[in-house]
Amino acid sequence: MPKLPASIALETISDGFDNGSVGKAKSTRHYLDTFWKIGPQTLQDLIEKLGRTGNTVDCLIYDSFLPWGSIDVAKRCGIAGAVFHTQNLALSSIYYHFHLGKLKVPITHEVSLLALLPPLQVGDLPSFFWNYHDDQPILDCLSSQFTNIYKADWVLCNTLHELEKEVSLSTHRVIM
């Protein structure tokens, strides 16, 4: 990485496969399991280290795909936690419905998730919904982003109201 400006500090946490050793993971499931064990502790260590150096963290904004302890780490450290859904609301709604058990895999037919959203054909959905056995760890990871969303102080969504007006209104009623 090029030299960073003095105003930017780059800190990392461990996924359990440091120094480019991610290729040593036996499978996607092995990588995720290891990351979910190692990540929360190294995140907490980083927050505590920053506090000791006078760079106190007030809020942890974490990617919704990393629910493995981010909000729990924030609460243990006495700071606020905000989950950030980086994918659009329509896609997040699909994952949420799967998490609730309203969508079963493999999907073989058109689905209507929200009254204001047009029905989606199987080909409109991410492949792991109809090819679940090949991509099970990925779909499980995507679904798990809702396991502890209720603990977050804020839920941030990647959306533009004008583009997803119907979804944002419906999702607001469903999630909040």
Sequence and secondary structure as in RCSB ss.txt:
>XXXX:A:sequence
MPKLPASIALETISDGFDNGSVGKAKSTRHYLDTFWKIGPQTLQDLIEKLGRTGNTVDCLIYDSFLPWGSIDVAK
RCGIAGAVFHTQNLALSSIYYHFHLGKLKVPITHEVSLLALLPPLQVGDLPSFFWNYHDDQPILDCLSSQFTNIY
KADWVLCNTLHELEKEVSLSTHRVIM
>XXXX:A:secstr
     TT        S  TTGGGG SSHHHHHHHHHHHHHHHHHHHHHHHHHTT    EEEEETT TTTHHHHHH
HTT EEEEEE S HHHHHHHHHHHHTSS SS  S B  STTS  B GGGS GGGTSHHHHHHHHHHHHHTTTTGG
G SEEEE   TTTSHHHHHHHHHHH 
